[in-house]
Amino acid sequence: MSDTNTSKRKILFVDDDKFLLDMYALKFSKADYDVRACDGTDVALKTMTEGFIPDIILVDIVMPGMDGLDFIGKVHSDKLAPNAVIITLTNQGSSEDITRAQRVKVDGYIVKATTIPSEVLSEVEKIYVSKNKV
């Protein structure tokens, strides 16, 4: 059997809700993604500094410690995943939250409460393709 991992898109999920992490990890794994699920921004930063460079980062905004938008700022400033498509997956849907996310240069904004997992998968793929012109 050949190693197909080289062609799999790498995705990093960052959310403090372990149930959602497990659910999305399973959904994206079944869609042939190489998935890393991190239950906090500190774990996610460690995962990347140890060599996992994702093609896509899905991050919640509200988390203990460093929030998701500060995490995105750090990913950009430290150049941890310079080519990654970064998408917020959050329940924060106010225009203020969306504006703050745009300031840290997210590529997409998905509201969890109004999106089922299969829609999240297709939206992530749509955002990835549009950013990378795949």
C-alpha positions in Angstrom: 0.0 0.0 0.0 1.4 3.4 -0.9 1.7 6.3 1.5 -1.3 8.5 0.8 -0.5 11.0 3.6 1.5 13.2 1.3 -1.6 14.1 -0.6 -3.9 14.5 2.4 -4.7 18.1 3.4 -3.6 18.7 7.0 -6.2 20.4 9.2 -5.8 21.7 12.7 -8.9 22.1 14.9 -8.7 24.3 18.0 -11.6 24.3 20.3 -12.1 23.8 24.1 -15.2 21.7 23.5 -13.9 18.1 23.4 -17.2 16.8 22.0 -17.1 19.1 19.0 -13.4 18.4 18.5 -14.1 14.7 18.4 -17.1 15.1 16.1 -15.3 17.3 13.6 -12.1 15.2 13.7 -14.1 12.2 12.8 -16.0 14.0 10.0 -12.8 15.4 8.4 -10.9 12.1 8.9 -13.6 10.3 7.0 -13.2 12.9 4.2 -9.5 11.9 4.0 -7.9 14.8 5.9 -4.9 14.5 8.2 -6.5 15.8 11.4 -5.0 17.2 14.6 -7.5 18.3 17.3 -6.2 20.6 20.0 -8.3 21.5 23.1 -6.7 24.9 23.6 -4.6 27.5 21.8 -1.4 26.5 23.9 -1.7 22.9 22.7 -2.2 24.1 19.1 0.8 26.4 19.2 2.9 23.5 20.6 1.6 21.1 17.9 2.7 23.6 15.2 6.1 24.4 16.7 6.8 20.7 16.9 6.3 20.3 13.1 2.7 19.9 12.2 2.1 22.6 9.6 -1.6 22.6 8.6 -3.1 23.5 5.3 -6.2 24.6 7.1 -6.8 25.9 10.7 -10.3 25.9 12.2 -10.4 27.8 15.4 -13.0 28.8 17.9 -12.9 32.4 19.2 -14.0 32.0 22.8 -11.5 29.8 24.8 -9.8 30.0 28.2 -6.4 31.6 28.1 -5.5 33.0 24.7 -8.6 33.4 22.7 -8.9 32.2 19.1 -8.3 35.6 17.5 -5.2 36.3 19.6 -4.0 32.8 18.6 -4.5 33.6 14.9 -2.5 36.8 15.4 0.3 34.8 16.9 0.2 32.2 14.1 0.6 35.1 11.6 3.3 37.0 13.5 5.4 33.9 14.2 4.8 32.6 10.6 3.8 29.2 12.0 1.6 28.2 9.0 2.2 30.9 6.4 0.1 29.3 3.7 -2.7 28.0 5.9 -6.3 28.8 5.2 -7.6 30.1 8.6 -11.3 29.9 9.4 -13.1 30.7 12.6 -15.7 28.1 13.7 -17.5 29.8 16.5 -20.8 30.7 18.0 -19.9 34.4 18.1 -21.8 35.9 15.3 -22.0 39.6 16.1 -20.7 42.2 13.6 -18.1 43.2 16.2 -16.7 39.6 16.3 -16.7 39.4 12.5 -14.9 42.7 12.2 -12.3 41.7 14.8 -11.8 38.4 12.9 -11.3 40.3 9.6 -8.7 42.4 11.3 -6.6 39.3 12.1 -7.1 38.2 8.4 -9.2 35.1 8.7 -10.1 33.5 5.4 -13.6 32.4 6.5 -16.1 32.7 9.3 -18.5 29.9 10.2 -21.1 30.1 12.9 -21.4 26.7 14.7 -24.9 27.1 15.9 -26.3 27.5 12.4 -24.1 24.9 10.6 -24.2 21.1 10.7 -20.9 19.2 10.3 -21.4 18.3 6.7 -22.0 21.9 5.9 -18.9 22.9 7.8 -16.9 20.4 5.7 -18.2 21.7 2.4 -17.8 25.3 3.5 -14.2 24.7 4.5 -13.5 23.0 1.2 -15.1 25.9 -0.7 -13.0 28.5 1.2 -9.8 26.4 0.7 -10.4 26.1 -3.0 -11.2 29.8 -3.5 -8.1 30.9 -1.6 -5.8 28.4 -3.4 -7.5 28.4 -6.8 -7.3 24.6 -6.7 
